[in-house]
Amino acid sequence: MAILPETEMLSANSTASSGIHPSFLEILDKDFIAFYNEHFSDKPVTHTISMAQIRVAGAQFRSPWCRDYSGKSFVKDIQIQSEDGYRFTARCYAPDKEKFGPGPYPIHVNFHGGGFVFGDLTADAQLCLEYRDKAGVLVMDIDYRLAPENAFYKGHEDGWSAVQWVRKNGATINGNTDSISIGGISAGGHICTVIQQYARDACLPLKLAILTVPSTDSHAAYEKPSDSKYTSFPENEFAPWLNWARMSYFRSYASPTDITDVPPLVISPIDGDLNGVCPTMILTAQCDPLRDEGEAYAQKLIKNGVFTLSRRYTGVPHPFTHMKPILKAVMYMDDVCKALKMVHGS
């Protein structure tokens, strides 16, 4: 076992006390560790608290990157009806006309993460604003239904309804309905894996699906990390932010005990037919239990002849994407905006 110099041992001990498992201190980027210590060392751990408590005191558990831009002149909320009649909000971020012209603009539909139980229109607001400002796309952020108040697949239904609405009605918000992309982080990425297969079946063209640290496979049979066929599960059992304990918490609220009425594709998108789906960008993190299933999804896409871009960000966990100014978050934003500009010609 390597012996650290005294100054480094002090730093490591300090970091360990903040909640980062000692086994990750040599793996994680130092700027991530500093960010985590600054913003999360004194926050309660959500997976040790009941959902009822979190719903009552939600503001206490918000991440530092959450923002509400609803009062801005370039932001507009619209209502969309899902297939079962439920109406949900989509928040639209219109590009700057002085910078990108009068439109119509390419449309990027965004789905936040949160294990199908957390998240709202503040969760990805900062990311949506940057997509708007750097890629010149009209971003539509979807406030889909969450578990346990709703069956988790209702979020997928809302997402698909949103994309169909965009294709049919996007011109009403100055959008180009022939230039649509989708993207999501974590649970939002899972929703996108389903939507891209629905879109293929419906002959609804998508320029790109951006799947960031996505869940792509079923975890229902896992009783312990080593039950997974993906080595990233036991490898990242104690990772910061998303780990086995937190995933088990999400599953206890979101995973249905009776899957009779759940579409099989929603249970395990990786088992679906991926032939002919839209071009896909898959972005994973080294210290993420979901890493390997995201990369397995990328490999299956490639085997099916789908144009696929895949990148793993080292030294960071799930979901590093929001944690600017850390370097990998900056790189992520650059990568995504370059891809959006490339496929949309914006």
C-alpha positions in Angstrom: 0.0 0.0 0.0 1.4 3.4 -1.0 2.2 5.8 1.9 1.1 9.4 1.2 3.2 12.4 2.3 1.8 13.9 5.5 0.3 16.9 3.7 -1.5 14.7 1.2 -2.8 12.4 4.1 -4.3 15.4 5.7 -6.0 16.4 2.5 -7.3 12.8 2.0 -8.6 12.5 5.5 -10.4 15.9 5.1 -12.0 14.8 1.9 -13.0 11.4 3.2 -14.9 13.1 6.1 -17.0 15.0 3.5 -18.6 11.8 2.2 -16.3 10.7 -0.6 -15.2 7.1 0.0 -11.5 6.9 0.5 -11.1 4.4 -2.4 -12.1 7.2 -4.8 -9.7 9.9 -3.6 -6.9 8.8 -6.0 -9.3 8.3 -8.9 -11.4 11.5 -8.9 -10.2 14.7 -10.4 -9.1 17.2 -7.8 -11.3 20.0 -9.1 -14.3 17.7 -8.7 -13.3 16.8 -5.1 -13.0 20.5 -4.3 -16.4 21.2 -5.8 -18.0 18.3 -4.0 -16.5 19.4 -0.6 -17.6 23.0 -1.1 -21.2 22.3 -2.1 -22.2 18.9 -0.7 -20.2 18.2 2.5 -22.9 19.8 4.7 -26.0 18.6 2.8 -28.2 15.8 4.0 -27.9 12.6 1.9 -31.2 12.2 0.1 -31.3 8.4 0.0 -31.4 8.3 3.8 -34.5 10.4 3.9 -38.1 9.4 3.1 -39.7 10.7 -0.1 -42.5 12.3 1.9 -40.0 14.5 3.8 -38.2 15.4 0.6 -41.4 16.4 -1.1 -42.3 18.7 1.8 -38.9 20.3 2.1 -37.7 20.1 -1.5 -35.8 23.4 -1.5 -33.5 22.1 1.2 -32.3 19.3 -1.2 -31.9 21.4 -4.4 -28.5 21.2 -6.0 -26.5 24.5 -6.3 -26.9 24.6 -10.1 -30.7 24.7 -10.0 -32.1 27.9 -11.6 -35.5 29.4 -12.5 -35.4 31.5 -15.6 -39.1 31.7 -16.1 -39.2 35.5 -15.8 -36.8 36.0 -18.7 -38.1 37.6 -21.9 -36.7 34.7 -24.0 -38.4 32.0 -21.9 -42.0 30.8 -22.5 -43.9 28.0 -20.8 -46.4 26.0 -22.8 -48.8 23.2 -22.0 -48.7 19.9 -23.8 -51.2 17.1 -23.4 -50.0 13.5 -23.0 -51.7 10.5 -24.5 -53.8 9.9 -21.4 -55.0 13.5 -21.2 -52.5 14.7 -18.6 -51.2 18.2 -19.2 -47.6 19.0 -18.5 -45.4 22.1 -18.9 -42.6 22.5 -21.4 -40.3 25.5 -20.9 -38.9 27.0 -24.1 -35.7 28.9 -24.4 -35.6 30.9 -27.6 -32.2 31.9 -29.1 -30.9 35.5 -29.2 -32.2 37.0 -32.4 -29.3 39.4 -32.7 -26.8 36.5 -32.5 -28.7 33.8 -34.4 -31.2 35.6 -36.6 -35.0 35.7 -36.6 -35.5 31.9 -36.9 -37.1 29.5 -37.2 -34.6 27.7 -35.0 -33.6 24.1 -34.6 -35.4 22.5 -31.7 -33.6 20.5 -28.9 -35.9 18.7 -26.5 -34.4 18.2 -23.1 -35.2 15.7 -20.3 -33.7 16.2 -16.8 -32.4 13.4 -14.6 -33.3 12.4 -11.1 -33.9 8.7 -11.0 -37.4 9.1 -12.2 -38.3 10.5 -8.8 -36.5 13.9 -8.6 -36.2 16.9 -10.9 -38.2 19.8 -12.3 -37.7 22.7 -14.7 -34.9 24.2 -12.5 -32.7 21.1 -12.6 -31.3 21.6 -16.1 -32.1 25.2 -16.6 -28.4 26.3 -16.6 -27.6 23.7 -19.2 -30.6 24.6 -21.3 -29.5 28.3 -21.2 -26.0 27.3 -22.4 -27.4 25.1 -25.3 -29.4 28.1 -26.3 -26.6 30.6 -26.1 -23.8 28.4 -27.6 -25.6 26.2 -30.1 -28.4 28.5 -31.3 -31.1 26.0 -30.7 -34.5 26.5 -29.3 -34.5 24.4 -26.2 -37.7 22.8 -24.9 -37.2 21.5 -21.3 -39.9 18.9 -20.3 -41.5 18.8 -16.9 -42.5 15.1 -17.1 -44.3 13.1 -14.5 -42.3 11.6 -11.6 -42.6 8.4 -9.5 -43.8 7.4 -7.0 -46.8 9.7 -7.4 -47.1 8.3 -11.0 -45.9 5.1 -12.7 -42.4 5.8 -13.8 -43.2 5.1 -17.5 -45.6 8.0 -17.5 -42.5 10.2 -17.9 -41.7 8.3 -21.1 -45.3 8.9 -22.3 -45.0 12.6 -21.6 -41.6 12.7 -23.3 -42.9 11.1 -26.5 -46.0 13.3 -26.5 -43.7 16.3 -26.3 -41.6 15.2 -29.3 -44.7 14.5 -31.3 -46.1 18.0 -30.3 -42.8 19.6 -31.5 -43.0 17.8 -34.9 -46.6 18.9 -35.4 -46.7 22.3 -33.7 -43.1 23.5 -33.4 -43.6 26.3 -35.9 -45.9 28.0 -33.4 -42.9 28.7 -31.2 -40.7 29.7 -34.1 -39.1 26.3 -34.3 -37.9 24.4 -37.4 -39.8 21.1 -37.3 -37.5 19.5 -39.8 -34.5 19.9 -37.4 -35.3 18.3 -34.0 -32.9 16.7 -31.6 -33.4 15.2 -28.1 -31.2 14.8 -25.1 -31.3 13.8 -21.5 -29.1 13.1 -18.5 -29.4 9.8 -16.4 -33.1 9.1 -16.2 -33.6 11.7 -19.0 -31.2 9.7 -21.1 -33.3 6.6 -20.5 -36.3 8.4 -21.7 -34.4 9.4 -24.8 -33.4 5.8 -25.6 -37.1 4.9 -25.7 -38.2 8.0 -27.6 -35.6 7.4 -30.4 -37.0 3.9 -30.9 -40.6 5.2 -30.9 -39.6 8.0 -33.4 -38.1 5.4 -35.7 -41.3 3.4 -35.7 -43.4 6.5 -36.3 -41.1 7.8 -39.1 -40.5 10.9 -37.1 -37.0 12.2 -38.0 -34.6 13.2 -35.3 -31.2 14.7 -36.1 -29.6 13.4 -32.9 -30.2 11.8 -29.5 -27.7 12.9 -26.8 -27.6 10.3 -24.0 -25.6 11.5 -21.0 -24.7 9.0 -18.3 -27.9 7.1 -19.3 -29.6 4.1 -17.7 -30.2 1.7 -20.6 -30.9 -1.7 -19.0 -33.1 -3.1 -16.2 -31.8 -3.4 -12.7 -34.8 -5.1 -11.2 -33.1 -8.4 -10.5 -30.1 -6.9 -8.8 -29.9 -7.6 -5.0 -26.3 -6.5 -4.7 -23.9 -4.8 -7.1 -22.1 -8.0 -8.1 -25.4 -9.3 -9.5 -25.0 -6.9 -12.4 -23.4 -8.2 -15.6 -21.7 -4.7 -15.8 -18.5 -4.4 -13.9 -19.1 -0.7 -13.4 -21.7 -1.6 -10.7 -19.4 -3.3 -8.2 -16.5 -1.0 -9.2 -18.5 2.1 -8.3 -20.5 0.7 -5.4 -19.3 3.5 -3.1 -18.9 6.2 -5.7 -19.9 9.8 -4.8 -23.3 11.1 -5.8 -24.6 8.0 -7.6 -23.8 4.7 -5.9 -25.4 1.4 -5.0 -27.3 2.9 -2.0 -28.7 5.8 -3.9 -29.7 3.6 -6.9 -31.5 1.2 -4.5 -33.3 4.2 -3.1 -34.5 5.3 -6.5 -35.5 1.8 -7.4 -37.6 1.4 -4.3 -39.8 4.3 -5.4 -39.6 4.1 -9.2 -39.4 0.4 -10.2 -42.9 -1.2 -10.6 -43.6 -4.5 -8.7 -46.1 -5.4 -11.4 -44.7 -4.9 -14.9 -47.8 -6.3 -16.7 -48.8 -2.9 -18.1 -45.3 -1.6 -18.6 -44.0 -1.6 -22.2 -41.0 -4.0 -22.4 -39.0 -1.3 -24.2 -39.3 1.0 -21.2 -38.1 -1.7 -18.9 -34.9 -2.4 -20.9 -34.3 -0.1 -23.9 -31.0 -1.9 -24.7 -33.0 -5.0 -25.6 -35.0 -3.1 -28.2 -34.5 -3.1 -31.9 -31.9 -0.4 -32.5 -31.8 -0.7 -36.3 -32.6 2.6 -38.0 -32.7 4.8 -35.0 -31.4 8.3 -35.2 -27.7 9.3 -34.9 -26.7 9.1 -31.2 -24.1 10.6 -28.9 -23.4 8.7 -25.7 -21.4 10.3 -22.9 -20.4 8.3 -19.8 -18.4 8.9 -16.7 -15.6 6.8 -15.3 -16.9 6.7 -11.7 -20.5 5.8 -12.5 -22.4 2.5 -11.9 -24.2 3.2 -15.2 -21.1 3.6 -17.3 -20.8 0.1 -18.8 -24.5 -0.2 -19.8 -24.3 3.2 -21.5 -21.2 2.0 -23.4 -22.9 -1.3 -24.2 -25.8 0.6 -25.7 -23.3 2.5 -27.9 -21.7 -0.7 -29.1 -25.1 -2.2 -30.0 -26.0 1.0 -31.9 -22.7 0.6 -33.9 -23.4 -3.0 -34.6 -26.8 -2.0 -36.0 -25.2 0.6 -38.3 -26.3 3.7 -36.4 -23.9 6.7 -36.6 -22.7 6.8 -33.0 -20.3 9.1 -31.0 -19.2 7.8 -27.6 -17.0 9.4 -25.0 -16.0 8.5 -21.5 -15.0 11.4 -19.1 -12.4 10.1 -16.7 -12.0 11.2 -13.1 -15.6 12.2 -12.5 -18.8 10.5 -11.3 -22.5 10.6 -12.3 -23.6 13.4 -13.0 -20.6 15.7 -13.3 -22.2 17.6 -16.2 -23.7 20.4 -14.1 -20.7 21.0 -11.9 -19.0 23.9 -13.7 -16.3 25.2 -13.4 -14.8 21.7 -13.1 -12.9 20.9 -16.3 -14.9 17.9 -17.4 -18.1 19.8 -17.1 -16.7 22.5 -19.4 -15.5 19.9 -21.8 -19.0 18.2 -21.7 -20.7 21.5 -22.6 -18.3 22.1 -25.5 -18.8 18.6 -26.8 -22.6 18.8 -26.7 -22.8 22.2 -28.3 -20.4 21.3 -31.1 -22.6 18.2 -31.8 -25.8 20.3 -31.8 -24.3 22.8 -34.1 -23.0 20.1 -36.4 -26.3 18.2 -36.8 -28.5 21.3 -37.0 -26.2 23.5 -39.0 -26.7 26.3 -36.5 
